[in-house]
Amino acid sequence: MNPVPSMSGSSGSGAAEPVGYITRVQSFSACHRLHSVHLSEDDNKAVYGKCNNPNGHGHNYKVEVTVRGKIDRVTGMVMNLTDLKKCIEDVIMTPLDHKNLDQDVPYFRSVVSTTENVAVHIWNEMIKVLPPNLLHEIKIHETDKNIVIYRGE
């Protein structure tokens, strides 16, 4: 998929182009088990507690995808929201919604499916489909009280 790139161009006025941030919010439901192959069964239970339940547990995740870029003088957009929505559908909804992260998502077969790692995974997949240097932040609300932010660092 190749979203329409920003059409930012010089207006010849010499004025700096304004920079804007766009955030699109999307929710998805998935289950997982926090378990590391690098830890013993007892250590996994001690580190992850009830989240190490062998049958897993689920969340209704809320993901905020923020892009940052120059506001195009012709279109008035950082990027077309329709394109951002399509990227989110392809990267988040289709592969993650109503899935068992550990069993259905190859990335998590070797990486513990913490929310931190879910954010890293989403970032890594989003940068493949967005125009270069546009992705600013992935914010995931695992619960109302647990939020993870990842900015590619």
Backbone as numpy.savetxt, mean C-alpha at the origin, in Angstrom:
# Nx Ny Nz CAx CAy CAz Cx Cy Cz
0.09 -2.43 -17.05 -0.75 -1.26 -17.05 0.13 -0.03 -17.05
-0.19 0.94 -17.87 0.56 2.18 -17.94 -0.37 3.35 -17.74
-0.48 3.85 -16.48 -1.33 5.01 -16.25 -0.80 6.21 -17.03
-1.69 7.14 -17.32 -1.30 8.34 -18.03 -0.35 9.12 -17.14
0.87 9.41 -17.61 1.82 10.15 -16.79 1.39 11.60 -16.64
1.94 12.25 -15.64 1.69 13.66 -15.45 2.15 14.41 -16.68
1.39 15.42 -17.07 1.75 16.19 -18.24 2.33 17.53 -17.86
2.96 17.59 -16.68 3.51 18.86 -16.20 4.49 19.42 -17.22
4.30 20.67 -17.50 5.20 21.32 -18.44 5.44 22.74 -17.99
6.41 23.33 -18.56 6.75 24.71 -18.20 5.79 25.66 -18.89
5.32 26.63 -18.14 4.42 27.62 -18.72 5.20 28.79 -19.28
6.49 28.81 -19.01 7.31 29.89 -19.49 7.29 31.11 -18.58
6.50 31.06 -17.52 6.40 32.22 -16.62 7.54 32.26 -15.62
8.24 31.14 -15.46 9.34 31.08 -14.50 8.86 30.81 -13.08
7.56 30.82 -12.84 7.03 30.55 -11.51 7.12 29.06 -11.22
7.39 28.75 -9.97 7.46 27.35 -9.57 6.07 26.72 -9.69
6.05 25.49 -10.18 4.78 24.78 -10.28 4.37 24.30 -8.90
3.11 24.47 -8.54 2.67 23.99 -7.23 2.70 22.47 -7.15
2.98 21.97 -5.95 3.02 20.54 -5.69 1.80 20.17 -4.87
1.16 19.08 -5.25 -0.02 18.62 -4.54 0.10 17.18 -4.10
-0.72 16.81 -3.14 -0.79 15.45 -2.63 -2.21 14.95 -2.86
-2.33 13.75 -3.38 -3.64 13.12 -3.55 -3.63 11.82 -2.75
-4.67 11.61 -1.97 -4.80 10.36 -1.22 -6.09 9.68 -1.62
-5.98 8.42 -1.95 -7.15 7.57 -2.24 -7.23 6.53 -1.14
-8.41 6.37 -0.58 -8.64 5.43 0.52 -9.39 4.21 -0.01
-8.93 3.04 0.39 -9.58 1.80 -0.02 -9.54 0.82 1.15
-10.58 0.03 1.31 -10.62 -0.98 2.37 -10.60 -2.37 1.76
-9.94 -3.28 2.47 -9.98 -4.68 2.06 -9.96 -5.56 3.31
-10.49 -6.75 3.16 -10.53 -7.72 4.25 -9.62 -8.88 3.92
-8.85 -9.31 4.92 -7.95 -10.45 4.71 -7.64 -11.09 6.06
-7.22 -12.34 6.00 -6.78 -13.02 7.22 -5.30 -13.35 7.11
-4.70 -13.62 8.26 -3.30 -14.00 8.29 -2.97 -14.59 9.66
-1.79 -15.11 9.75 -1.24 -15.60 11.02 0.15 -15.01 11.17
0.40 -14.37 12.28 1.74 -13.86 12.53 2.59 -15.02 13.04
3.55 -15.40 12.20 4.39 -16.57 12.50 5.67 -16.46 11.69
6.79 -16.58 12.36 8.08 -16.51 11.68 8.73 -17.88 11.63
9.17 -18.28 10.46 9.88 -19.55 10.32 11.24 -19.50 11.01
11.68 -18.31 11.38 12.97 -18.13 12.04 12.89 -18.26 13.55
11.68 -18.45 14.06 11.47 -18.60 15.50 10.88 -19.96 15.81
11.14 -20.44 17.02 10.54 -21.70 17.47 9.06 -21.48 17.71
8.32 -22.57 17.88 6.88 -22.47 18.18 6.67 -21.66 19.45
7.47 -21.94 20.49 7.32 -21.21 21.76 7.66 -19.73 21.59
8.72 -19.44 20.83 9.08 -18.04 20.60 8.01 -17.31 19.79
7.44 -17.98 18.79 6.35 -17.38 18.02 5.18 -17.03 18.92
4.83 -17.94 19.81 3.71 -17.69 20.74 4.04 -16.53 21.66
5.29 -16.46 22.12 5.69 -15.38 23.02 5.71 -14.03 22.31
6.19 -14.00 21.08 6.31 -12.74 20.33 4.95 -12.26 19.82
4.16 -13.15 19.23 2.95 -12.75 18.55 1.66 -12.98 19.33
1.74 -13.72 20.44 0.56 -13.93 21.28 -0.61 -14.52 20.53
-1.80 -13.96 20.76 -3.01 -14.51 20.13 -3.00 -14.36 18.61
-2.16 -13.49 18.09 -2.06 -13.33 16.63 -1.31 -14.48 15.96
-0.76 -15.39 16.79 -0.08 -16.58 16.28 -1.03 -17.78 16.22
-2.29 -17.56 16.42 -3.29 -18.63 16.35 -3.10 -19.44 15.07
-2.93 -20.75 15.18 -2.70 -21.57 13.97 -3.78 -21.42 12.90
-5.00 -21.08 13.30 -6.08 -20.89 12.34 -6.15 -19.47 11.80
-5.28 -18.60 12.28 -5.23 -17.23 11.80 -6.31 -16.34 12.41
-6.34 -15.13 11.93 -7.35 -14.14 12.33 -7.46 -13.12 11.21
-8.51 -12.30 11.24 -8.72 -11.39 10.12 -8.80 -9.94 10.52
-8.68 -9.09 9.52 -8.78 -7.64 9.69 -9.57 -7.05 8.53
-10.19 -5.93 8.80 -10.73 -5.06 7.77 -9.76 -3.90 7.68
-8.80 -4.03 6.80 -7.75 -3.03 6.64 -8.29 -1.82 5.88
-7.84 -0.64 6.26 -8.11 0.57 5.48 -6.75 1.07 5.01
-6.58 1.21 3.70 -5.31 1.63 3.12 -5.49 3.01 2.49
-4.53 3.89 2.78 -4.49 5.20 2.15 -3.24 5.25 1.27
-3.44 5.46 -0.01 -2.34 5.58 -0.96 -2.22 7.05 -1.33
-1.06 7.64 -1.03 -0.84 9.06 -1.31 0.23 9.23 -2.37
-0.11 10.02 -3.38 0.87 10.38 -4.40 1.16 11.87 -4.27
2.37 12.24 -4.69 2.82 13.63 -4.58 3.47 14.02 -5.90
3.08 15.18 -6.40 3.69 15.63 -7.64 3.26 17.04 -8.00
3.83 17.53 -9.07 3.48 18.85 -9.56 2.06 18.83 -10.11
1.34 19.90 -9.83 -0.01 20.03 -10.36 0.10 20.53 -11.79
-0.32 19.70 -12.71 -0.20 20.02 -14.13 -1.02 21.27 -14.46
-0.40 22.21 -15.17 -1.07 23.48 -15.50 -2.22 23.28 -16.50
-2.14 22.24 -17.31 -3.17 21.99 -18.32 -4.34 21.22 -17.73
-4.04 20.11 -17.03 -5.11 19.25 -16.50 -5.56 19.66 -15.10
-4.69 20.37 -14.36 -5.01 20.73 -12.98 -4.87 19.57 -12.03
-4.21 18.49 -12.46 -4.10 17.28 -11.65 -2.65 16.89 -11.38
-2.44 16.26 -10.24 -1.17 15.57 -9.97 -1.15 14.29 -10.79
-2.26 13.58 -10.76 -2.49 12.43 -11.63 -3.99 12.21 -11.71
-4.43 11.54 -12.71 -5.84 11.28 -12.88 -6.29 10.28 -11.82
-7.31 10.64 -11.03 -7.79 9.75 -9.98 -8.32 8.42 -10.52
-8.82 8.43 -11.73 -9.27 7.18 -12.35 -8.10 6.22 -12.51
-6.94 6.76 -12.90 -5.74 5.92 -13.03 -5.27 5.41 -11.68
-5.31 6.27 -10.66 -4.90 5.85 -9.31 -5.83 4.76 -8.80
-7.13 4.92 -9.02 -8.10 3.91 -8.60 -7.81 2.57 -9.27
-7.47 2.59 -10.55 -7.15 1.35 -11.29 -5.89 0.70 -10.72
-4.88 1.49 -10.40 -3.66 0.95 -9.79 -3.97 0.27 -8.47
-4.80 0.90 -7.67 -5.17 0.34 -6.36 -5.96 -0.95 -6.54
-6.84 -0.98 -7.51 -7.60 -2.20 -7.80 -6.66 -3.34 -8.15
-5.69 -3.06 -9.02 -4.76 -4.09 -9.49 -3.77 -4.55 -8.42
-3.33 -3.62 -7.57 -2.28 -3.93 -6.59 -2.83 -4.38 -5.25
-3.96 -3.83 -4.84 -4.48 -4.13 -3.51 -5.71 -5.03 -3.56
-6.74 -4.58 -4.26 -8.01 -5.29 -4.19 -7.97 -6.68 -4.81
-7.51 -6.79 -6.02 -7.52 -8.10 -6.68 -6.64 -9.12 -5.95
-5.39 -8.79 -5.60 -4.56 -9.82 -4.97 -4.75 -10.00 -3.47
-5.32 -9.00 -2.75 -5.35 -9.08 -1.28 -6.74 -9.21 -0.67
-7.76 -8.66 -1.31 -9.09 -8.65 -0.70 -9.69 -10.05 -0.60
-10.16 -10.37 0.60 -10.76 -11.66 0.92 -9.80 -12.82 0.64
-8.55 -12.59 1.01 -7.52 -13.61 0.82 -6.89 -13.96 2.16
-6.25 -15.13 2.21 -5.37 -15.50 3.31 -3.99 -15.02 2.86
-3.50 -13.97 3.50 -2.24 -13.37 3.04 -1.10 -14.38 2.99
-1.03 -15.23 4.00 0.08 -16.18 4.10 0.02 -17.28 3.04
-1.17 -17.64 2.64 -1.32 -18.75 1.69 -1.56 -18.30 0.26
-2.20 -17.14 0.08 -2.60 -16.70 -1.25 -1.68 -15.67 -1.89
-0.81 -15.07 -1.11 0.08 -14.02 -1.63 1.52 -14.54 -1.55
2.14 -14.84 -2.68 3.49 -15.43 -2.66 4.50 -14.68 -1.80
4.45 -13.36 -1.78 5.39 -12.56 -0.98 5.41 -13.00 0.48
4.25 -13.35 1.01 4.15 -13.66 2.44 4.44 -15.12 2.77
4.84 -15.88 1.80 5.26 -17.25 2.09 6.62 -17.25 2.77
7.39 -16.16 2.58 8.71 -16.08 3.21 8.87 -14.83 4.08
7.82 -14.01 4.17 7.87 -12.78 4.95 6.69 -12.78 5.91
6.91 -12.46 7.18 5.84 -12.43 8.17 4.83 -11.36 7.76
3.56 -11.69 7.78 2.51 -10.80 7.27 2.05 -9.76 8.30
3.02 -9.10 8.93 2.69 -7.98 9.81 2.15 -6.83 8.96
1.48 -5.90 9.58 0.97 -4.76 8.83 2.12 -3.94 8.26
3.24 -3.89 8.97 4.42 -3.21 8.44 4.83 -3.82 7.11
4.88 -5.15 7.06 5.28 -5.82 5.83 4.21 -5.75 4.75
2.94 -5.69 5.14 1.88 -5.47 4.15 2.08 -4.11 3.49
2.42 -3.10 4.28 2.67 -1.76 3.73 3.86 -1.77 2.77
4.93 -2.45 3.13 6.10 -2.56 2.26 5.72 -3.27 0.96
4.98 -4.35 1.08 4.56 -5.10 -0.11 3.72 -4.22 -1.04
2.75 -3.50 -0.48 1.90 -2.64 -1.30 2.76 -1.56 -1.97
3.66 -0.95 -1.22 4.57 0.06 -1.79 5.33 -0.52 -2.98
5.96 -1.68 -2.77 6.78 -2.29 -3.81 5.98 -2.61 -5.07
4.72 -2.96 -4.90 3.88 -3.25 -6.06 3.35 -1.97 -6.71
3.03 -0.96 -5.89 2.51 0.30 -6.44 3.56 1.03 -7.28
4.82 0.99 -6.85 5.83 1.71 -7.64 6.04 1.07 -9.01
5.60 -0.15 -9.18 5.71 -0.80 -10.49 4.66 -0.29 -11.47
3.54 0.23 -10.97 2.44 0.62 -11.86 2.18 2.12 -11.92
2.77 2.87 -10.99 2.61 4.33 -11.00 3.74 4.99 -11.78
3.50 6.20 -12.29 4.61 6.93 -12.91 5.76 7.10 -11.90
6.99 7.18 -12.37 8.15 7.28 -11.48 8.06 8.46 -10.51
8.52 8.22 -9.30 8.67 9.24 -8.26 7.36 9.90 -7.84
6.23 9.25 -8.07 4.94 9.83 -7.70 4.43 9.31 -6.35
4.73 8.06 -6.03 4.23 7.48 -4.78 4.90 8.16 -3.59
4.09 8.62 -2.67 4.60 9.32 -1.48 4.46 8.48 -0.22
3.31 7.82 -0.03 3.08 7.16 1.26 2.00 6.09 1.14
2.21 5.02 1.90 1.19 4.00 2.13 0.89 4.03 3.62
-0.37 4.23 3.94 -0.80 4.23 5.35 -1.86 3.15 5.49
-1.65 2.24 6.43 -2.61 1.16 6.65 -3.14 1.23 8.08
-4.46 1.26 8.17 -5.14 1.17 9.46 -5.52 -0.29 9.63
-4.78 -0.99 10.49 -5.10 -2.39 10.77 -6.34 -2.46 11.65
-6.40 -1.57 12.63 -7.56 -1.39 13.50 -7.73 0.11 13.66
-8.73 0.52 14.42 -8.91 1.94 14.70 -7.73 2.52 15.46
-7.00 1.67 16.17 -5.92 2.15 17.03 -4.53 1.78 16.54
-4.41 0.91 15.55 -3.11 0.48 15.04 -2.96 0.91 13.58
-2.00 1.82 13.34 -1.79 2.40 12.02 -0.31 2.30 11.67
-0.03 1.90 10.45 1.35 1.80 9.95 1.50 2.74 8.76
2.62 3.47 8.74 2.94 4.34 7.62 4.26 3.89 7.02
4.32 3.79 5.70 5.56 3.44 5.01 5.76 4.39 3.84
6.98 4.92 3.74 7.31 5.87 2.68 8.50 5.43 1.84
8.72 4.12 1.76 9.77 3.63 0.90 11.17 3.75 1.45
11.28 4.02 2.74 12.59 4.18 3.37 13.05 2.90 4.01
